[in-house]
Amino acid sequence: MIRKNLKVVLFLVAMLSFTLGYAQVKTVTGTVSDAGNGEPLPGVTIVVKGTTQGTITDFDGNFSLNVEEGQTIVLSYIGYTPQEVIISASNLVNVKLEQSTENLDEVVVIGYGQVKKEDATGSVTAVRADDFNKGNITSPQDLLVGKASGVVITSSGGAPGAGSTIRIRGGSSLNASNDPLIIIDGIPIANDDVSGGNNFMSFVNPNDIESMTVLKDASATAIYGSRASNGVIIITTKKGQAGRPMQINVDVKTSVSTPIKYVDVYSGDEIRQIAQSKPELYSPETYDLLWNANTNWQEEIFRTSISQDNNVSISGSVKNIPYRASVGYTNQNGILKNTYMRRLTGSLSVNPTLLEGALKVNLNVKGMTTDNNFGDSGAIGSAISMDPTKPVYDASKTGSAGYFQWENYGANLGTPNPVEQLMEVDNKSDVNRIVANAQFDYKIPFIEGLNANLNIATDQSKGDGYNNRPVTSPSTLTGETVGMVSTFWSENSNDLLDFYLNYKTDIEKINSVLDATAGYSWQHFQREGGNYREGISQPESSYISENYLVSFFGRVNYTLADKYLLTFTLRNDGSSRFQGDNQWGLFPSAAFAWKIKNESFLQDADFLSNLKLRLGWGVTGQQDIGNDYPAQATYVSSSGGSWYPINGEYQPTLRPNAYDPDIKWEETTTQNIGLDFGFMKDRITGAIDVYKRVTDDLLNTVTIPTGSNFSNTLLTNVGSLENKGVELSIDWRAISREDMFLNIGFNISYNDNKITKLLLNDDPDYIGILYGGAMTGVNQVTRVGYPAYSFFVNQQVYYPNGKPIEGMYVDLSGEGGTVNGDNNDKYIYHNPVADVLMGLSASFNYKNFDASFSSRISLGNYVYDGVTAGSSYDQMYQIGYWKNMPRTLNETQFVKRQFTSDYLVSNASFFKLDNVSVGYTFNELKGRLIPRLSFTVQNAVTITKYDGLDPEVSGGIDNNFYPRPRTFMLGIGFTY
C-alpha cells in the first residue's frame, strides 16, 4: 500500500514538474555514455531546452523522454561538457559526452565566490562527498581526517558525538583560539558551544555535506582578515538541481562498537600477592583489609553498544525551483555505560532562479535537537585505581543502593565504586539549534558582468541540563551522603549581514580577464547563561556578553593570456573587543600564479597536462581571545573568602579584573610557494607547497609591577612564534576503464613550530610558561626557541639492565647535590605534535561492487603517560584504602610516584587504518528503485609502540580519556 501511494505521489509530481501538454509529442529513448571509454553514465540530466521538462539516465545510462520533433534537448553531467541535440524524426538518440577540463568538479569554493581550480592562486584543498571517510560518523570534522595535507584533526575521545580539535599548519597562538574559521553555506560560525553541547559543528548532518574546502595560505584566507590566521574550512551542503525529477534517498545504518583494549592493571589475586610479598611496605593488618573478589572494574563499566543512524532526503526541481530536504536521526550509544547521544537533524534548501535568470536565490535552513547523556567519565579513572579485591555490590551497604563503597572515602584517599559512580549519576543535557540564511545573487541589468550579492543569516542555539545524584549516592562532596543537584543553561546567537558586488569581464583586446569583488560584512555575537548548585552557600551565577565585527573587503583577480594570474586582497576589520586605534586592523594579501604548461615551449609535452607555479604572501589576524572585554575595566562577583558582612549577612564583593587598554590583534604573516602538477591527461595530479608563517603581537600573560593594575599579571601583546613546513599531495587514477575504476590518494606534510619571543624585553633567565598541577608536577613548558607545550622533565638515570632508578636524575644544572625534580634540573624533551603526517586512501569500483579505505601515519608525536605517572607502591595502600595500579609498576618498581621523569614521555608514532568499506549497488528494480548494501569497519587497526590505550592524544597528556571504540557498521540504502 505504501509503495502504491508513493508511486501515485511521484507520478503527480512528475506531471506537475515536467508535463506541459505539447502537441505532436513522441517518446524518444536512448543511451548516454562516456565518449572516451564507452562507459554508460547514470544520473545524466536531460532537459528540453527552454523548459523544465526533463529526466535523468538510469544506472545503465538509459533514458526515455516525451518531446516534440524539432525541439532541442540539453544533456549535462558533472565532469563533462554539456551537449545539445536536436530531435529528428528518429525515436532513438544515443549520445556520447566528452570529459571536460573546465567542469564543476574542477571548481573550488573560496571566500565570497568560487574559482576554477586551474585558476586558483592560493593553497586550496577541496574534498568532496565521494572522497569522505566512511563509517559511523556523526561529526563533520571526521569526514576530513587524513584527507588534506597539513590538516590535523584529533577527536577528543570516543564519547558519543564527541568533537575534534582541528589544526591547519600548526597553531598560530598561545592564549587565543587556534581553531580555523568554519563557514557553512556562507555563514561564518562561532567555534564555541552552548552549555550541554560537546561539538559546535554537530548541527550539520555529515550526510548533508557536499564538499569541504580547506583554505590554508594567506592568499586564500586573507579575504576573511581578522579570523583567518588558523586557516578556513568552507562547508557546502547538498542542493537540488534544476531539471531533475524527484529523487528519494534512504540510508539505514546499524553499527556495533566495542572497546579495543583496557589499561593493563593487576587482578585481585595479584594485589593480594603483592601485599604479602612486601612486608616492608604493608603490614599484616593492611592485608586483612583485602577481600576475596577478582573484579575487573573496566569490564564492569564498559560494554558493546549498538547504534542507529537513519537518513532520508528528497531532492528535485519543481519548475524552476530546485529543492532538497532531509531528515536524520542518530541514536549513538557509548561503549561507556550510561552514555548516549540522540540527535534529530533536518535541513531544507530551496534555490530558485527568477527574473529570467537574473536573480539566483539560495534559501537554507538547518535545525537540530540533541539529547545527551554524559554519565560520569570520572568512572574511567576510578575503574583503573579501584581495589579489585572488592565486589561491585555489598549487601550490607543499604545506604548506597547496595553498591560496595569505602566508608567516608572522599574525605580520605579511597576510590569511589566506578559502577555506582557511573550508573547512579543523572547527567544530561538538551541542545537545540537553528541556522538559516537567505542569499540573493542579482545580475545588474545595465552593467554587463556586474552582480550584487546579499547574504542575511542567523544562528540561534540553546542548551540546558543538569548533573544530579540521589541522596543514596556517596560519590560527591567528600564522601557525605548528600547527593547533588546542579543545573545549567546558556543561549548563543550569531547574526550576519554580508553584501558585496562582483564584476567580471573579458578584455579581448589584450586577452585577459578581470574579476573584482568588494563588499561589507557585519556580524554580532551574543552569549548568556547561568548555573546553580544546591548545597553551596552561593547564589545562582549568570553572565551575558557580546561582541561585534564590522568589515570592508575587496579582491581583484586578473588573468592575462590564460598564463599569468594575479590576486590582490584587502580586508579592513573592526572589532568591539579592542579600543581606539586598535579597533581596526588592515589585512592585505597578494599572489601570483604562472600556468607554465600553457607556454609555447610546453605545448607539445603531451605527458604533462598541468604545471602551475604559485607565489603568495599575506597578513591575517586573530581577535578570538576568549574575552569580549579585554581592553575594558570589568568587575566580577567574588566567592569563597571574599564575602563581606553587611547588616548581619555576608554579601559577595566585586573584584576588578586585570585589563590592557592597548591590547590588539595578533597578526600572522604567511609566505607560500606552491607547484600544481598533472601528468598523463591528469591521471596523476598533485601539489607541493612550502610555507612560513610568523605570528607577531602574540598574546602572553606577563608579570607587571605591583600596583600598576589590579593584578600582578596581565594578558598583553608581547610575543611571536613561527611555523615552517612542506606539504605534498598526489592523486592517481590508476585504473579508469568502462567497468573498473581505481583511485589512490596520498598526502604528506611536515611542520616545525617554534616560539621566538615571549616577553617585552628578552630575559635569559625567563624559564617560560609552565603547565602542570600540584598533583602531577610541572611537565610542560612553552619557551623561546622550542615548540609550544614541549615536555619539561628530568632526565632519568637507569640501571645497567635498563630499568629506571627511582628518584635519580641527571644533574643538568651543575649545581650538585640531590636532584629533587626542581625546574633548574629539567630539560625539554620532545613535544606532542607530530613532525610528519601522512594520509593514504583508495577507492575501487568494479561494475556494481565498490571498496575503499582510509589510513594515516603520524611520526614524531610524543605522549606523557599520565596513567603510569601515578603508579607506585606507596599509592597502592594509604590510610586504610587499597588501590589498583597499572602493571607497568612491575617494570619501574617505584615506591613513590615520579611525575617528572622523562621515562613517562613516550614516542607515540602510529599507523591507523581508520576505515575499510565495501559495498554493492544492485541493478535498478521495478519502480526505479536502486538498493545498496555496505559494510564498514571503523578504527580498524592501530600499530604503535606506545603502551597506552591510544597513541592519538589531544594535547599530549594521556590521562584516562574516553577510549575510541572499534565499530562495525552495516548500511542499507535505497534510491528511488
N, C-alpha and C positions, 0 to 999 in steps of 0.2 A: 504493500500500500504506500509506504514511504517513497519507494523508488518510482512508483507510478506518478505520485504527486510531484516528485522532483522533476520528472520528465515534462509534466504539464507546465510547471513554472519555467523551466528552461526554454520550452517551446514558445511561451508567451513573451519572455524576454527577448528571444531571438527575433520574433515577429516585430516587436516594438523597436528593436535596435536596428535591424537591417532590411526589413521589407517595406518598401515604399510603393509597391504596385507598378512596376514598369511594364510597358507594352512590349509584346513580342519577346518575352523573356524565355530564355532557354537555359538548360543545365550544362555547364561546362565542367569537365573533370580533367585532372592532370596530376603530374608529379613534379616536385621541386627538388633539385639535387645540387650538390657541390660541383662546380664546373671543373675543379681540379682533379678530384678523386672519384666523382660519381656517387658519393655517399648521399643517401636521402637526408633531407633536412626537416626535422619535425619542428613545429611551432612557428613556421614562417607566416607572417601576417600578409593577407591578400585582401585588398580593399579596392572597390570600384572607385576610380578617380573622381573626386568631387562629391563623393557621398560618404556615408558611414556604413554602407553595405559591405560586408566582408566576411571572412572566415580565417581559419588557420589550418596548416597542414597537420596531419596526424603523425603518429610515431614513424611511419614508413614514408613520410613526405607526400602523401596523397591528399588531394583536396577536391571538393565539389562546391560549385557556386552558381547561383542563378544570376544571369547577366544578359543584357541586350547585345545583339550583334553591332559592332562598330564602337562599343564602349571600350575604355582603357582600364585595365586592372594594374594596380601597383603592388609589387612584391617587395617586402622588406624583411631583413633579418639581421640581428646583431652580428657584426663582424663581416658583413657582405655588402656590396654595392647595390642599392635599390635598383629595381628594373621595372620598366613599364612595358606592357604587352597589349596590343590592340586585338580585340576579339573578332575573329573572322567567321566564316561560315562553318568552320570545323568545331566540333564539340570536344576536341581533345587538345589540351595545352600543356606541353612539357617544357619546363623552364630550368635552365642551369644558371645559378648565381655565382658571380665572381667574388672571391675574397677581397676585402678592401683593406688598404693600408691606412685609410682615414675613416675609421669606424668608431662606433660608440665604445667599443672595448678599449680603444686607444685614447679615450678621453678621460682625464683625471680632474677631480673636483679640487679647486683651490679656493682661497678666500674670496668671497663675493664674485664667484663665477666659476668657469671651468676652462680648460685648455687642452688641446691635443697633446698627448704625451710627448710626441716628437718636437713640440714647440715649448715644452717646459724648460725654464732656465734654472729652477731650484731643485733641491734634493727632495723628491716626492716618491712615495711608495703607495700604490693602490692595491688593496687585497679585496677581491670580490667574493660573492657568496659561494661560488663553486670551489674556491680555494680555502674557505674557512675550515677550522678544526671541527671534527665531528664528535658526537657523543652526547652525554648527559650534561649539556652546557646551559646554565641558567644565567650567566653573566656575559654581557657583550665583550668584556675585556678578554675572556678566554678564547674567543674566536680568533684572536690575533696572535696568540702565543707562538713564538718561533717562526712567524711568517714574514717579519720585516727586520732587516739588518739594523742594528743599533737600538732596537726597541726591546726592553727587558720588562716582562710582566710577571710579577710574583704574587700568587694568591696568598691571602692572609691565613689560609688553612683550609681544612676540609669541611667546615661548618656549612649547613645548608644556606645557599645564597650568599656565601662569603664574597667580599670584594677583593680587589687586587691593587697592588702598587705598580704604577706604570712609570718607567724612566726611559726617556729618549736621549741617547748620547750622554748619559750620566746626569747627575744632579747639578743645578746651577745656583743653589742657595743652601744656607745652613739653617736660618731661622724663618724663612718664608717658604711657601709651598714649592715643591719640586714636581708637582703633577702637571702634565700637559693640559692645555686648553682643549676641552671636549666640545665639539659643535655638532648638534643633531638636527638635521633638516634646517640648517640656517640659524639655530638658536644656540648661542654660547651658554653653557650651563655652569652653575657653581659646582665646585668639587667637594662641598661639604654635604652633610646629610642631616635629616631631622632626627630627633631622639627616637630610638627604637629601630632605626634603619641601619643596615650593615653594608650597603652598597649603593652609592649615589647614582649609579647607572642602571639599576635593576628595573626601572620603569620601561626600558626598551627591551622588548622580547627579542632574543637573538634570531628567532625565525623570521622576524620582520626586516632584518637588515640586508640591504642590497650590496653595500660596499663600505669599506673603511679606508680612508686615505690618510697617510701619515706625512705631515709636513715637517721636515727636520732642520733645514738650514734657514738662516735669516732671510734669504731671498724669498723663500716660500712663506715664512711666518710673519714677516715684519708688517704685513697689512693688518695684523692684529695687535701690533705695538706693545703696550704695557702688559699683555697677558701671554706673551708667546715665547718667553725665554726658555721654557721647557718643552717646546715643540707644540704641535697642534694635531689633533686627530679629528677628522671630519667624517661623521657617520651619515650615510644616506640610506633611508629606508625604502622599501619596495613600493612601487606605484603601479596603477593601472596603465594600460597603453591604449591609445586611440585605435579604433577599428577592430579591436579584438572582441570576440564574443565572450560571454560569461565563462569563467573557469573557476572551479571549486577544488581546493586542495585540502585534504585531511591528513594529518600526521598524528599517529598514536605511538608513543614511546614508553616502554616499560623498562626500568633499569633495576639492577640488583647491585648494591655496594657492600663491600666487605673491608674490614681492616686488613692492612697488608702485613703488619707485624706489630709486636708490642716491645716496650722497653724491657730489656733482659734483667729481671730482678730476682732476688732469692725466693725460694719456696719456704714454707713454714718449717719443713724438716731441716733445711739448710740454716735457717735462723737459729733454730734450737741447737744445731751442731756448733755454730759459731759461738753461741753463748757459753757452751760447755768448754770450748777449746781455748778460750781467752779469760782465764780466771783473774789475770792482772787487770782486766777491764770490767768484768761483770761478776758480781758476787753470786753465791747460790740463791740469795733472796731475790735477785733480779730474774734469775732463771725461772723461779716459781711463778712469775707474772706472765710467762708464756703459756698459751693454751695449746690444744692438740690439733687445731684446724690446719688445713693447707689451702687457704683461699687465694685464688688468682683474681685479685681485685680488678685488674684491667679487663679480664674476660667478663666480669660481672657488670661493668658499666658500658661496654661496647656491644655491638650487635651487627648482624647482617640486615640491612634495610632495603626496602622495596619502595621505589618512587615511580611517579607517573608524570609525563609531560605531554599534553594534548593540545593541538593547534588546528584551527580551521580558518581558512582565508577564502574570500570571494573577490575576484577581480574581473575587470572587463571594461566595457565602454557603452554608455547609453547615448546615442547620437554623438555629439562632440564632447562628451563629458567622461573621461576616463575615471575609474574609481578602483579602490581596493579597501576592503575591510577585513579585519582579522580579530580573532578571539583566541587567547591562550590560557590554559590552566595548568599550573605546575604544583604538584604535591611532592615535595622533596623531603624525605625522612633522613635524618642524620644517622651516621653509624654510632654516635654517642646517644645513648638512650635519652628520651625526653627532650629531643631537639627536632625541630622540623621547620620548614617554610612552606606556606601555602599562598600562592600568588595567582591572581587573576589579572590578565592584561587585555587591553583592547586598543585597536588603532583604526583610524579611518582617514583616508586621503582621497580628495576629490580634486581633479586637475583639469578644469575646463579651459578651452581656448575660445575666446569671444572676439567680437568686433572684427570678423573676417580674418582672424589670425593675429590681430594687432595686440590683443591683451591675453596674456597667459596667467592663469590663476592657480596657485597651489594652496590648498587648504588641508591642514594636517592636525589631527587630534590624537593624543595618546593618553591612556589612562591606566592606572594600576592601583590595586588594593592588595595588601600583603599582610598575612598573619604570621608572625614569627614566634617560635618557642625556643628561647636561648638555653634553657636548662641552667646548668651551673658548670662552666668549663673548668672551674677550680677543682672539680672532682677528678680531672685527668692527672693533676699533680698529686692529689690525695691517694689515688689508686697506685701510684708508684711508691709512695712512702708509707702507706698504711700497713700495720703489722699483719703479716699473712697467717699468723697462728690464731687469729680471731675470726669468728664466723660472721656472716652477713647479719644474721638475726640472733637475738638473745632473748629467750622467753622471759627473763627477769626484768628486761628493760621496757616496762609498760609505758613509761613516760615519754619514750621516743618512738612510738608506733612499732615497737618490737625490734628495732634495729639495735645491734651492738653499738655502744658508744662509750668512749672513755669518760670517766667522771670529770666534770669541770675541765675538759680538755683545752678549751680556748684560753683559760687563764694561765695554763702552763704550756707544755710542749707536745701534747698529744695530737694525733692526726684525726680529723673527722672521718666518720664512716663514709666512704665515697658513694656508696649506693644511696644512703639516706640523703647525703648532700645533693645528689643529682635528682633523685626521684621525688623528694618532698618539696622542692622549690617550685613556685609558680611564677615564672619569669617570662612574660610575654609582651608583645607589642603589636599594634596595628599601625600600618603606614599607608597613607593614601596620597596619590599624586596625579595631577593632570597637567599636561603640557600641550599647548595649542598655538598655532601660528597661521597667519594668512599672508601670503606673499603674492604681490602683483607685479608682473613684468609687462610694461606697456611700451609698444613701439611708437615713438613720436612720429606722427604722420607728415609733418612739414620739414623734418630733417632726417634724411635717409641715413640709417646706421645708428641713430640715437635711441637708446632705450632708457626708461626710467623704472627703477625697481624699489618697491616699498615692502618692508617686512615688519609686521606687527606680531608680537609674541608674548605669551605669559606662561609662567611655570609656577604652579602652586602645589605645595606639599604640606602634609600634616602628619605628625606621628605622636602617639601616646602609648603608655604602657605602665606596667607595674612589675615589681620584683618582691614577691611576698613569700613568707614561710609561716606555717602554722605554729601555734604555741608549743606543740609537741616536738618541734624541730630544734635541736640544740646547736645547729651548725652556724649560728650567728651570734655576735656580741659576747665575746669572752666566755662562751660556753653556757651562759644563762639560758634557761628555758623560757624565752620571752617571745620567740617568733620575730617576724619583721613585716612591716607594711611600708612599702616605698612606691611612690608614683612619680611619673614624669610626663612632660608633653612639650611639643615645640611646633612652630609653624614657620615655613620659609616661603618667601615669594621672590620672583625674578621676572621683571617686566622689561621688554625690549622694544625699541623702535629703531629700525635701520632704513635709511633712504640713500640711494646712490644712482648716479647717471653713468651709463656705459655708452661709449661711442666707438664704433668700429668701421673702418673704411679701407678700401683697396686703392692705393695710389699707383695706378697703372703706369704712369709715365716713368717712374723710377722703380717699378716692380717691387713695391713694398706694401706692408700692411700696418696700420696704426690701430691700436686697441687701448683706449683710455677709460679709466674709471675714477670717479670722485664722489665722495659721499659723507654722510653724517650718521653717527650712532649714539644712542642714549640708552643706558641700562641702569636699572635700580634694583638693589637687593635689600631685602629686609628679613631679619631673623628675630624671633621671640620665643620664649619658652619658660619653663619652670620645673621645679621638683619639690617633693615633700616626703619626709620620712618620719614616721611616728617613733616616739621613744627618745627623741633627741630634743634638747631644750633650745631649739632654734625655730624661727618661723619659716614658712614656705619661702624658698628663694625663687626669684624670677629675673628675667633680663629682656631687653629689647635693643636692637642695634640695626643700623642701616648704612649703606654706602652707595654712592653714585659713580658712574663712569660716563663721561661725555667725550666724544672723539670726532675728529675730522680726518679723513683718509683719502689717499689718491694713489693710483698706479697707472703707469704707462708701459705698454708692451709695443715694441717696434720691431718689425721683421723686414729685412732687406734681402731681396733676391732669393728668398727661401733658404738662405745660408747663414745669415747673421741676425741674431736676436738680442735685443736689449730690453731690460726690465728695470724700471725705477719705481720705488715705493716710498711713500712718506705717510706717517700717521702722527697726529698730534693728540695726545691723550690727556684728559683732565680727571683727577681722582679726588673725591671728597676726603680721602684718608690723609691727605697732606695739606699744607698751608702755604699761603703766599706764593712766591715764585716757584716753589717746589710742587705746586699742584699740577703743573703742566709739564709733560715730557714729550720730546720730539724724537721719533724713531725712524730713521731712514734706512734704505737698503738699495743696492744696485747689483745687477747680474748681467752677465754676457754669455751667450751660447753660440757656438760655431758648429754648423752642420757640415762636418768635414766630408761626409760621404757625398754631399751634393756638389762638391767641387769637381771641375772637369777632369782633374788628374786621377780621380777615383771612379769615374763613371763606368769604366769597363771592368772594375773589380767586382765581378759577379758574386764572389764568395762573401763579400762584405755588403750587408744590407742596411746597416746603420752605424754611424760613427759620429758622435757629437761631444764636443768639449764644453763644460760648464764652469764658469767662474762666478763666485758670489761673495758679497760682503754685506753686512747689515748689523743694525743695533736693535735689540728688543729689550723689553723691560719686565719688571716684576713688582706688583703692588699688592699681591695677595699675601699679607703678612700675618693673618690670623687675628688682627685687631683693627676694628673700624675707626678707632680714635687714637692712633699712636702719637699724633702731634698736638693733642689737646690734653688739658688737665682733667682728669677723671677721678672720681671717688667711689669706693666700693664699701659695702657694709662689712664690718669686721666680724670675726667669730671667735669662739673659744674664750681666751683670757682678755680680749679687747672689749669687753662689755663694761658699762658704767652704771652705777646705781643712781637712779633718779626717782625720787618720791617712793623709795622702798622697792622699786622694780628695776631689774637690770635691763638696760637698753643697749643695742649694738651701736658702736661708734662708726663714723665714716673714716676710712683710711685712704689717703691720697696715693695714687699710682705714680710711678716714675714715668716721665714722658720727655720726648725730644722734639721741640717745636720746629727743628730744622731737618727732621727725618725726611727721606726722599726715596725715589725709586732705586732699586737695584738695576743695573744696566749690563746686558750681556752682548758683547761684540763677537760675531761669528764670521770666520773666513772659510770658504768651501771651494774645493776643486773637484770636479766630477767628470767622469767619462762614461757615456752611454754607448753600448755597442750591440751589434746584431750580426749574425752570420747565417749563411745558408737560407736566405729568404726568411730570416727571423726565426728559423728553427731553434737557434740559440740566441738568447738575448740576455742582457745584464747591464750592470752599472758598478763602477767603483768610485768611491768618494773619500777624500782626505779633508779633515776639518780641524779647526782650532776655535775653541770658544773661551772667552775670557769674561768673567763677571766682575765688575767693579762696583764700588759703593756697597759691598756685601754687608748685610746686617749681622752684627755680633753684639753680645752683651759684654760690656766692659765696665771696669771699676772706675768710679768717679770720686772726687774729694767729698768727704762728709759735709753735709750742709749745703752743697751746691744744687741738690734736688731732693726729692722725697725719699730717695733710696741711695745706697752706695753703689748700685749697679744701674746700667742704662743700656737699652737696645738702641743702637745707632749705626750709621753707615761708616764702617772703618776698614773693611777687609776686601779681599779679592781671591778668586780661585780660577783655575783653568782646566778645561777638558780638551784633550787631543786624541784623535782616533782615525781609524781607517775602516771602511765598510766595503764589502763586495757581495753582490747578489747575482745569481745566474739562474736562468730558466731555460730548460731544454725540452723541446718537443721531440722526444727520442723516436716515437712511432706515431705516424699520422696516416693511417690507411682507412679504407672505406668501412671496415668493421673492427678496427683496433686502434686504440689511442693510448699513448703513454707519455706523461709529462712529469719531469723531475725538477724540483726547485731546491736551491741551496743558497744559504747566505752565511756570511761570517763577518764578525765585527770585533774590533779591538778599541778599547777606550782607556786612557790614562787620566786619572783625576788627581789634581794637586792643589793644595792650599798655598797661596802666595803671600797673603797678608791677613792679619787678624786684629791688629791694633793701630791706633792713630800714629803712634811712633814705635819703631822697632825696639823690642826689648829682648835681648838674647837670653834672659832668664825666664821669659814667659813660657810656661810649660805647655800651654794650650788649653782647649776646652775639654774638661774631663767628664766622663759619663760613667755611672755606676751607682750602687746603693750601699747603705750601711751593712746589709746582709750579704752582699755579693762582692763588695770591694769595687774599686775603680778598675775597669778593664777595657775602656775605650777612650780614645783621645782624638781631637782634631787639632793638628799642629802644622805650622808653616813648613812647607817642603814635603808634606806627606798627604796621602789621600784622606778625605774626611772619614771620621769614625773608624780609624785604624785601631787595631787591638793593642792595648797598652799593658804589658805583662812582665813578669820576672822570668829570667832565663833559667830554666830548670837544670839542675845537676843530676846525673844519672849514675847508677851502679854499673859496673862492667857488664852485667847481664842485660842492661837496657832498661831496668826498672827505675822509676824516679825516686830520688832520695827526698823524703819528706822534709819540707821546710828549708831545703838547701838550694840557694840560688846564686848565680854568678854576681860578684860584687862589681857591677858596671860603673858605679860612681867613683870607685877607687878610694872610698873613704875608710875602708877596712871595717873590722868589727862584724857583728851579726847583720846579715841581710834579712830584714824583717818584713819585707813587702812594701816599704815606703816608695813613693814615686821617684825618688832620686836614683834608685837602682833598677827601675823599669826601662823597657825599651819598646819600640814599635815593631810589632811582629805581624805583618800581613794585614789584610782588611777584608770586609765581607763581599766586596764587589768583584765579579769575575774579570779576569784580564781579557779573555777571549770567549765569545759566544758564537755558536753555530746552530743553524736550523736546516734540517733536511726533510723534505716531504716529497711525496709522489702520488700520482693518481693514474689509474689504469682502467680502460674500458675495453671489453671485447663483446661485441654485439650487445646483448641485454645485461651482461654482467659488468660490475664495476668494483674496484677495490682502491683503497687509499691508506696512507699512513702519514703521520707527522711525528718528528722527533727533534730533540735538542741536545746540544753538548755545551756544558759550561766548564771552563778551565780557569783555575786560579782563584776561585771563590773559597774563602775560609769561614769556618763557623766556630764560635765559642760554645762549648758543650756545657750549658748551664745545668743540665740534669746531672752530669757526673760531678760538677763543681761542688755540689752539696753532699757528696758521698764520702763518709768517713766512719770509723768505728765508734768514735765518741758520740756521733749523732744517732747511732743505732739504738742507744738507750740513754734516756735522760730523765731524771726525776720521776721515775715510776712509769715511764712510757717507752714502749718499744716501737721502732720504725724499721721499714724496709729500705734497702739501698740497691742501686744498680750493681750488677755483677762485675762491673769494671773495678770495684773495690778489691777483687782478687788480684788485679794487676798492680794497683797503686799501693795497697796495704796502708793507706793513710789513716792515722789515728785521729788527726784533726783535719778539718777542711782546708783546702789550699786554693783559694779563689783566684789568685793572681798568677798561677803557674802557666807558662806557655804550653805545658803538656795538654791543657784544656783546649787549645786552639788547633783545629784540625783542617787539613786540606779536604774540602768538600766538593771537589770537582765531580761532575756526574754526566752520565748519558741517560736521557729519558726518552723512552718511546711513549709519547703522550697518548696517542690513539691509533688503533688499527680498525678499519671499517671495510666491510664487504656488503654488497647489495645486488639485488636483481630486480630489474624493471620488466614486468610482464607485458606482452603484447596487448594492444587495445582489445577490451572485451566489448560485448554488446552494450550499446548505450554510451560509447566513447569513454568508458571507464578504464583508466590505466592504473593498475595496482603496482605497488613497490614494496619489497621486503628488504630489510637491512639488519646487520648485526655489528655492534661496535664494542671494542674493549678500550676503556679509558684508563690512563695511568697504568699502562700495561707492564712496562719494565723499567726498573731503575738500576743502573750499575754505578757503584761508587765505593770508595774505600772508607767513607765516613761511617762510623759505627752507630750513629743515632738513627731515629726513625726515618728522617728525610733530610737530604743534604740541601734542599731548597728552602732556606730560612730567610724570611724578610728581616732585614736589619742585622743579620748575622749572629743573633743570640738565640740559641736553641733552649727554650725553657717551657716545656710541656704545652706546646700549642696543639690545637685540634688537628689530628693527623688527616692527611688526604687519603681517601679510600681508593681501592681499585673497583671500577664499575663496569658491569656487563649490561649492554643495552640492546633490546630488540625493538625495532621500529617497523611499523606497518603504515604505509601511506597510500592515498588514493588521489588521483587527479581526474576530474570529470569536466 
